[in-house]
Amino acid sequence: MGVIALRITPQADADLNESADYIARDNPQAAVRFLDAVESDTQKLRLQPELGSLRYCDLLPGIGPVRFWPVHGFPNWLIFYLSSSTEILIIRVLNGKRDLPALL
């Protein structure tokens, strides 16, 4: 298997910035840890793209099986992604306490 590329949608990038800003309000160091954890987890998903759960895959019919993975150390935050043999596409990074069906 070759190297799997990693792409992040503009919406996922905005989600990351919004989430880090939200966390930083109470704890700036935790916001840095959050971003580091997302980076680490996305690299892990590049190596093992089938790690994530398919629980929310029916929320986006027609675009392929959407998986999610909880951010290490921040279990309320979820990385939503699509995977193929050549790429991991991060589509959203959301707090699981939000209205996920409406956001996805």
Residue pairs with C-beta under 8 A, 6 or more apart in sequence:
1 85
2 86
4 46
4 47
4 49
4 83
4 85
4 86
4 87
4 88
5 86
5 87
5 88
6 42
6 43
6 46
6 87
6 88
6 90
7 87
7 88
7 89
7 90
8 16
8 42
8 89
8 90
9 89
9 90
9 91
9 92
11 91
11 92
12 80
12 90
12 91
12 92
12 93
15 92
15 93
15 94
16 35
16 38
16 93
19 34
19 77
19 93
19 94
19 95
20 31
20 34
20 35
21 31
23 30
23 31
23 34
23 74
24 30
24 31
33 73
34 71
34 73
34 74
34 77
37 71
37 72
37 73
37 74
38 71
38 77
38 79
38 93
40 72
41 69
41 71
41 72
41 79
42 79
42 88
42 90
44 51
45 51
45 52
45 69
45 79
45 81
45 83
45 88
46 88
49 67
49 83
49 88
50 67
50 83
51 67
51 69
52 67
52 68
52 69
52 79
52 81
52 83
53 67
53 68
53 69
54 65
54 66
54 67
55 68
56 66
56 68
56 80
56 100
56 104
57 65
57 66
57 67
59 66
59 100
59 101
59 104
60 66
60 91
60 104
63 82
64 82
64 84
65 82
66 80
66 81
66 82
66 91
66 104
67 80
67 81
67 82
67 83
68 78
68 79
68 80
68 81
69 78
69 79
69 81
70 76
70 77
70 78
70 79
70 96
71 77
71 78
71 79
71 93
75 96
76 95
76 96
76 97
77 93
77 94
77 95
77 96
78 93
78 94
78 95
78 96
78 100
79 90
79 92
79 93
80 90
80 91
80 92
80 93
80 94
80 104
81 88
81 89
81 90
81 91
82 88
82 89
82 91
83 89
92 103
92 104
94 100
94 103
94 104
